[in-house]
């Protein structure tokens, strides 16, 4: 997924995968499932202030391109979410795309964004 030139990518800080809460671990499973279901470049999942989860895969159409994280955030907002507790993106990239990062930060300045490899290994967490 091409990253937005206006928003720089964020590099995740390495973290201990065992340190993920059970709820954040579920987000990893949901994001991997969304990615795998259609063979997308990325999968993502977010949890809102009420504990509801939203999963999505990246979209690349001639008229529309969205990262998985942008689409997961958009789905949460469309369902009435006003804040996010956590987010996960499963990707082969070593950085978090700027557009997805910005979408999460639109709803939460401090929600952790976990970046995981396609096998579910958590590579790190973006907290700023």
N, CA and C atoms as a LAMMPS dump frame, in Angstrom:
ITEM: TIMESTEP
0
ITEM: NUMBER OF ATOMS
384
ITEM: BOX BOUNDS ff ff ff
-5.0000000000000000e+02 5.0000000000000000e+02
-5.0000000000000000e+02 5.0000000000000000e+02
-5.0000000000000000e+02 5.0000000000000000e+02
ITEM: ATOMS id mol type element x y z
1 1 1 N 0.859 -1.165 0
2 1 2 C 0 0 0
3 1 3 C 0.899 1.22 0
4 2 1 N 0.762 2.123 -0.946
5 2 2 C 1.603 3.31 -0.958
6 2 3 C 1.263 4.208 0.221
7 3 1 N 2.304 4.79 0.79
8 3 2 C 2.031 5.675 1.914
9 3 3 C 1.817 7.093 1.417
10 4 1 N 1.053 7.838 2.165
11 4 2 C 0.741 9.207 1.808
12 4 3 C 1.995 10.064 1.905
13 5 1 N 2.337 10.828 0.858
14 5 2 C 3.532 11.64 0.931
15 5 3 C 3.415 12.773 1.953
16 6 1 N 2.198 13.157 2.32
17 6 2 C 1.991 14.265 3.248
18 6 3 C 2.158 13.831 4.704
19 7 1 N 2.066 12.535 4.971
20 7 2 C 2.135 12.042 6.331
21 7 3 C 3.261 11.018 6.419
22 8 1 N 4.313 11.29 7.192
23 8 2 C 5.431 10.36 7.268
24 8 3 C 5.055 9.067 7.988
25 9 1 N 5.767 8.01 7.669
26 9 2 C 5.552 6.723 8.318
27 9 3 C 6.135 6.762 9.725
28 10 1 N 5.569 5.969 10.597
29 10 2 C 6.073 5.874 11.967
30 10 3 C 6.759 4.533 12.139
31 11 1 N 7.892 4.543 12.792
32 11 2 C 8.622 3.307 13.048
33 11 3 C 8.201 2.79 14.427
34 12 1 N 7.731 1.529 14.503
35 12 2 C 7.306 0.998 15.794
36 12 3 C 8.493 0.762 16.72
37 13 1 N 8.258 0.948 17.995
38 13 2 C 9.257 0.649 19.011
39 13 3 C 9.135 -0.833 19.339
40 14 1 N 10.235 -1.587 19.276
41 14 2 C 10.138 -3.018 19.588
42 14 3 C 9.483 -3.238 20.945
43 15 1 N 8.627 -4.244 21.002
44 15 2 C 7.933 -4.539 22.253
45 15 3 C 7.899 -6.042 22.465
46 16 1 N 7.625 -6.428 23.677
47 16 2 C 7.531 -7.839 24.027
48 16 3 C 6.137 -8.331 23.662
49 17 1 N 6.027 -9.248 22.67
50 17 2 C 4.706 -9.737 22.269
51 17 3 C 3.919 -10.342 23.424
52 18 1 N 4.623 -10.91 24.399
53 18 2 C 3.937 -11.5 25.543
54 18 3 C 3.288 -10.431 26.405
55 19 1 N 3.697 -9.166 26.233
56 19 2 C 3.16 -8.078 27.027
57 19 3 C 1.794 -7.607 26.52
58 20 1 N 1.355 -8.089 25.368
59 20 2 C 0.039 -7.696 24.859
60 20 3 C -1.051 -8.23 25.776
61 21 1 N -2.053 -7.405 26.004
62 21 2 C -3.207 -7.873 26.772
63 21 3 C -3.974 -8.891 25.926
64 22 1 N -4.833 -9.64 26.563
65 22 2 C -5.652 -10.617 25.835
66 22 3 C -6.514 -9.912 24.793
67 23 1 N -7.025 -8.738 25.136
68 23 2 C -7.873 -7.99 24.205
69 23 3 C -7.075 -7.52 22.985
70 24 1 N -5.831 -7.081 23.197
71 24 2 C -4.993 -6.67 22.072
72 24 3 C -4.576 -7.886 21.243
73 25 1 N -4.379 -9.014 21.903
74 25 2 C -4.084 -10.253 21.181
75 25 3 C -5.217 -10.638 20.239
76 26 1 N -6.459 -10.403 20.678
77 26 2 C -7.617 -10.667 19.808
78 26 3 C -7.583 -9.776 18.577
79 27 1 N -7.122 -8.54 18.736
80 27 2 C -7.019 -7.636 17.585
81 27 3 C -6.028 -8.182 16.562
82 28 1 N -4.941 -8.783 17.029
83 28 2 C -3.967 -9.383 16.108
84 28 3 C -4.639 -10.491 15.305
85 29 1 N -5.407 -11.34 15.976
86 29 2 C -6.107 -12.434 15.289
87 29 3 C -7.091 -11.882 14.261
88 30 1 N -7.858 -10.867 14.637
89 30 2 C -8.83 -10.27 13.714
90 30 3 C -8.138 -9.641 12.502
91 31 1 N -7.033 -8.942 12.737
92 31 2 C -6.304 -8.289 11.638
93 31 3 C -5.712 -9.33 10.686
94 32 1 N -5.15 -10.4 11.232
95 32 2 C -4.605 -11.466 10.384
96 32 3 C -5.71 -12.114 9.561
97 33 1 N -6.864 -12.312 10.169
98 33 2 C -7.995 -12.921 9.455
99 33 3 C -8.487 -12.037 8.325
100 34 1 N -8.59 -10.74 8.587
101 34 2 C -9.045 -9.803 7.547
102 34 3 C -8.084 -9.807 6.364
103 35 1 N -6.788 -9.81 6.654
104 35 2 C -5.759 -9.823 5.605
105 35 3 C -5.816 -11.133 4.82
106 36 1 N -5.874 -12.237 5.537
107 36 2 C -5.85 -13.546 4.899
108 36 3 C -7.086 -13.874 4.091
109 37 1 N -8.227 -13.356 4.518
110 37 2 C -9.49 -13.671 3.846
111 37 3 C -9.458 -13.321 2.374
112 38 1 N -8.819 -12.204 2.033
113 38 2 C -8.791 -11.79 0.619
114 38 3 C -7.374 -11.687 0.063
115 39 1 N -6.384 -12.093 0.851
116 39 2 C -5.008 -12.019 0.386
117 39 3 C -4.523 -10.588 0.22
118 40 1 N -4.969 -9.71 1.11
119 40 2 C -4.625 -8.289 1.023
120 40 3 C -3.191 -8.033 1.481
121 41 1 N -2.697 -6.87 1.13
122 41 2 C -1.365 -6.438 1.549
123 41 3 C -1.323 -6.239 3.06
124 42 1 N -2.393 -5.69 3.615
125 42 2 C -2.466 -5.4 5.054
126 42 3 C -3.812 -5.837 5.613
127 43 1 N -3.817 -6.091 6.898
128 43 2 C -5.04 -6.286 7.657
129 43 3 C -4.928 -5.441 8.911
130 44 1 N -6.046 -4.979 9.423
131 44 2 C -6.017 -4.158 10.631
132 44 3 C -7.264 -4.414 11.456
133 45 1 N -7.161 -4.089 12.721
134 45 2 C -8.316 -4.16 13.613
135 45 3 C -8.162 -3.08 14.678
136 46 1 N -9.287 -2.53 15.103
137 46 2 C -9.297 -1.517 16.154
138 46 3 C -10.374 -1.882 17.177
139 47 1 N -10.19 -1.379 18.414
140 47 2 C -11.187 -1.55 19.471
141 47 3 C -11.602 -0.168 19.942
142 48 1 N -12.917 0.062 20.009
143 48 2 C -13.402 1.382 20.408
144 48 3 C -13.61 1.476 21.916
145 49 1 N -14.114 2.627 22.348
146 49 2 C -14.283 2.924 23.771
147 49 3 C -15.267 1.984 24.46
148 50 1 N -16.123 1.317 23.704
149 50 2 C -17.087 0.39 24.281
150 50 3 C -16.645 -1.064 24.168
151 51 1 N -15.434 -1.292 23.653
152 51 2 C -14.932 -2.654 23.498
153 51 3 C -15.332 -3.322 22.197
154 52 1 N -16.034 -2.608 21.339
155 52 2 C -16.414 -3.176 20.038
156 52 3 C -15.19 -3.197 19.132
157 53 1 N -15.101 -4.221 18.289
158 53 2 C -13.955 -4.346 17.403
159 53 3 C -14.386 -4.231 15.944
160 54 1 N -13.453 -3.749 15.136
161 54 2 C -13.677 -3.551 13.703
162 54 3 C -12.422 -4.017 12.99
163 55 1 N -12.589 -4.883 11.995
164 55 2 C -11.454 -5.402 11.243
165 55 3 C -11.627 -5.039 9.778
166 56 1 N -10.51 -4.859 9.088
167 56 2 C -10.559 -4.475 7.682
168 56 3 C -9.27 -4.896 6.989
169 57 1 N -9.34 -4.934 5.685
170 57 2 C -8.172 -5.197 4.837
171 57 3 C -7.947 -3.991 3.947
172 58 1 N -6.741 -3.871 3.428
173 58 2 C -6.443 -2.754 2.533
174 58 3 C -7.284 -2.859 1.265
175 59 1 N -7.583 -1.693 0.697
176 59 2 C -8.387 -1.603 -0.517
177 59 3 C -7.571 -0.87 -1.574
178 60 1 N -7.482 -1.459 -2.751
179 60 2 C -6.757 -0.825 -3.857
180 60 3 C -7.585 -0.974 -5.129
181 61 1 N -8.42 0.024 -5.365
182 61 2 C -9.258 0.077 -6.564
183 61 3 C -8.779 1.235 -7.433
184 62 1 N -9.143 1.245 -8.694
185 62 2 C -8.736 2.381 -9.525
186 62 3 C -9.202 3.732 -8.982
187 63 1 N -10.364 3.742 -8.328
188 63 2 C -10.91 5.016 -7.846
189 63 3 C -10.794 5.208 -6.339
190 64 1 N -10.26 4.222 -5.608
191 64 2 C -10.217 4.306 -4.152
192 64 3 C -9.063 3.481 -3.603
193 65 1 N -8.229 4.107 -2.794
194 65 2 C -7.139 3.404 -2.128
195 65 3 C -7.177 3.764 -0.643
196 66 1 N -7.302 2.733 0.184
197 66 2 C -7.315 2.915 1.643
198 66 3 C -6.407 1.886 2.286
199 67 1 N -5.685 2.299 3.308
200 67 2 C -4.943 1.318 4.078
201 67 3 C -5.943 0.559 4.948
202 68 1 N -5.526 -0.598 5.414
203 68 2 C -6.4 -1.393 6.273
204 68 3 C -6.75 -0.626 7.541
205 69 1 N -5.783 0.087 8.088
206 69 2 C -6.034 0.847 9.314
207 69 3 C -7.005 1.994 9.072
208 70 1 N -6.881 2.679 7.946
209 70 2 C -7.841 3.743 7.622
210 70 3 C -9.257 3.164 7.549
211 71 1 N -9.417 2.021 6.895
212 71 2 C -10.745 1.432 6.73
213 71 3 C -11.298 0.929 8.071
214 72 1 N -10.459 0.356 8.91
215 72 2 C -10.926 -0.089 10.227
216 72 3 C -11.39 1.097 11.062
217 73 1 N -10.633 2.193 11.024
218 73 2 C -11.029 3.405 11.756
219 73 3 C -12.329 3.965 11.176
220 74 1 N -12.431 4.011 9.861
221 74 2 C -13.651 4.517 9.226
222 74 3 C -14.864 3.672 9.61
223 75 1 N -14.693 2.366 9.672
224 75 2 C -15.797 1.483 10.078
225 75 3 C -16.215 1.764 11.513
226 76 1 N -15.241 1.99 12.385
227 76 2 C -15.551 2.304 13.777
228 76 3 C -16.315 3.618 13.879
229 77 1 N -15.858 4.629 13.165
230 77 2 C -16.524 5.937 13.194
231 77 3 C -17.94 5.821 12.633
232 78 1 N -18.096 5.067 11.55
233 78 2 C -19.419 4.892 10.947
234 78 3 C -20.387 4.178 11.88
235 79 1 N -19.852 3.405 12.826
236 79 2 C -20.692 2.703 13.796
237 79 3 C -20.898 3.515 15.076
238 80 1 N -20.325 4.725 15.126
239 80 2 C -20.555 5.602 16.262
240 80 3 C -19.413 5.721 17.252
241 81 1 N -18.27 5.131 16.963
242 81 2 C -17.133 5.236 17.89
243 81 3 C -16.632 6.671 17.945
244 82 1 N -16.283 7.095 19.152
245 82 2 C -15.723 8.438 19.32
246 82 3 C -14.294 8.389 19.853
247 83 1 N -13.847 7.201 20.259
248 83 2 C -12.488 7.031 20.785
249 83 3 C -12.034 5.599 20.528
250 84 1 N -10.73 5.432 20.324
251 84 2 C -10.161 4.102 20.153
252 84 3 C -9.3 3.766 21.363
253 85 1 N -9.364 2.504 21.786
254 85 2 C -8.528 2.02 22.883
255 85 3 C -7.222 1.436 22.377
256 86 1 N -7.262 0.775 21.197
257 86 2 C -6.06 0.135 20.655
258 86 3 C -6.284 -0.189 19.187
259 87 1 N -5.176 -0.378 18.487
260 87 2 C -5.221 -0.734 17.071
261 87 3 C -4.083 -1.702 16.761
262 88 1 N -4.29 -2.516 15.734
263 88 2 C -3.271 -3.448 15.251
264 88 3 C -3.276 -3.386 13.736
265 89 1 N -2.094 -3.396 13.151
266 89 2 C -1.976 -3.543 11.708
267 89 3 C -1.023 -4.701 11.445
268 90 1 N -1.437 -5.611 10.572
269 90 2 C -0.613 -6.74 10.161
270 90 3 C -0.12 -6.427 8.755
271 91 1 N 1.197 -6.39 8.606
272 91 2 C 1.792 -5.96 7.346
273 91 3 C 3.169 -6.566 7.171
274 92 1 N 3.65 -6.566 5.96
275 92 2 C 5.024 -6.994 5.69
276 92 3 C 5.992 -5.82 5.795
277 93 1 N 5.465 -4.609 5.904
278 93 2 C 6.304 -3.414 6.001
279 93 3 C 6.942 -3.326 7.388
280 94 1 N 8.041 -2.618 7.476
281 94 2 C 8.709 -2.45 8.765
282 94 3 C 8.295 -1.157 9.463
283 95 1 N 7.444 -0.369 8.813
284 95 2 C 6.956 0.866 9.408
285 95 3 C 5.434 0.912 9.306
286 96 1 N 4.862 1.732 10.138
287 96 2 C 3.421 1.969 10.105
288 96 3 C 3.169 3.093 9.107
289 97 1 N 2.242 2.884 8.177
290 97 2 C 1.971 3.919 7.177
291 97 3 C 1.432 5.185 7.842
292 98 1 N 1.813 6.317 7.302
293 98 2 C 1.436 7.601 7.883
294 98 3 C -0.053 7.858 7.881
295 99 1 N -0.744 7.438 6.833
296 99 2 C -2.182 7.696 6.735
297 99 3 C -2.957 6.904 7.788
298 100 1 N -2.597 5.657 8.006
299 100 2 C -3.258 4.85 9.034
300 100 3 C -2.974 5.381 10.422
301 101 1 N -1.737 5.765 10.646
302 101 2 C -1.337 6.359 11.929
303 101 3 C -2.17 7.608 12.205
304 102 1 N -2.293 8.466 11.209
305 102 2 C -3.062 9.71 11.365
306 102 3 C -4.532 9.422 11.66
307 103 1 N -5.102 8.41 11.004
308 103 2 C -6.509 8.078 11.22
309 103 3 C -6.756 7.664 12.673
310 104 1 N -5.861 6.847 13.224
311 104 2 C -6.003 6.443 14.629
312 104 3 C -5.87 7.662 15.532
313 105 1 N -4.895 8.511 15.256
314 105 2 C -4.663 9.689 16.097
315 105 3 C -5.807 10.701 16.01
316 106 1 N -6.601 10.662 14.958
317 106 2 C -7.785 11.519 14.883
318 106 3 C -8.764 11.199 16.013
319 107 1 N -8.779 9.947 16.46
320 107 2 C -9.707 9.54 17.519
321 107 3 C -9.042 9.351 18.874
322 108 1 N -7.741 9.151 18.88
323 108 2 C -7.078 8.898 20.151
324 108 3 C -5.607 9.27 20.061
325 109 1 N -5.196 10.172 20.935
326 109 2 C -3.799 10.607 20.947
327 109 3 C -2.881 9.59 21.598
328 110 1 N -3.449 8.664 22.374
329 110 2 C -2.593 7.758 23.136
330 110 3 C -2.876 6.271 22.95
331 111 1 N -3.754 5.897 22.042
332 111 2 C -4.021 4.472 21.822
333 111 3 C -2.787 3.799 21.229
334 112 1 N -2.377 2.662 21.779
335 112 2 C -1.245 1.962 21.188
336 112 3 C -1.621 1.394 19.821
337 113 1 N -0.689 1.471 18.892
338 113 2 C -0.872 0.873 17.566
339 113 3 C 0.201 -0.201 17.441
340 114 1 N -0.207 -1.449 17.532
341 114 2 C 0.717 -2.57 17.447
342 114 3 C 0.917 -2.93 15.979
343 115 1 N 2.163 -3.121 15.589
344 115 2 C 2.498 -3.523 14.226
345 115 3 C 2.962 -4.972 14.295
346 116 1 N 2.312 -5.827 13.498
347 116 2 C 2.626 -7.254 13.526
348 116 3 C 2.969 -7.763 12.132
349 117 1 N 3.779 -8.785 12.104
350 117 2 C 4.133 -9.462 10.857
351 117 3 C 2.968 -10.362 10.444
352 118 1 N 2.957 -10.815 9.197
353 118 2 C 1.865 -11.687 8.743
354 118 3 C 1.664 -12.943 9.584
355 119 1 N 2.715 -13.438 10.25
356 119 2 C 2.556 -14.619 11.095
357 119 3 C 1.998 -14.291 12.481
358 120 1 N 1.743 -13.005 12.737
359 120 2 C 1.181 -12.58 14.02
360 120 3 C 2.199 -12.124 15.03
361 121 1 N 3.477 -12.246 14.703
362 121 2 C 4.531 -11.78 15.608
363 121 3 C 4.477 -10.257 15.712
364 122 1 N 4.346 -9.76 16.921
365 122 2 C 4.293 -8.317 17.128
366 122 3 C 5.71 -7.758 16.992
367 123 1 N 5.876 -6.834 16.037
368 123 2 C 7.184 -6.254 15.768
369 123 3 C 7.467 -5.068 16.674
370 124 1 N 6.414 -4.383 17.087
371 124 2 C 6.572 -3.225 17.94
372 124 3 C 5.279 -2.471 18.082
373 125 1 N 5.348 -1.373 18.816
374 125 2 C 4.167 -0.579 19.114
375 125 3 C 4.495 0.903 18.919
376 126 1 N 3.565 1.589 18.28
377 126 2 C 3.672 3.047 18.114
378 126 3 C 2.755 3.664 19.157
379 127 1 N 3.3 4.514 20.002
380 127 2 C 2.492 5.126 21.061
381 127 3 C 2.377 6.636 20.932
382 128 1 N 3.128 7.249 20.053
383 128 2 C 3.03 8.71 19.899
384 128 3 C 2.149 9.056 18.728
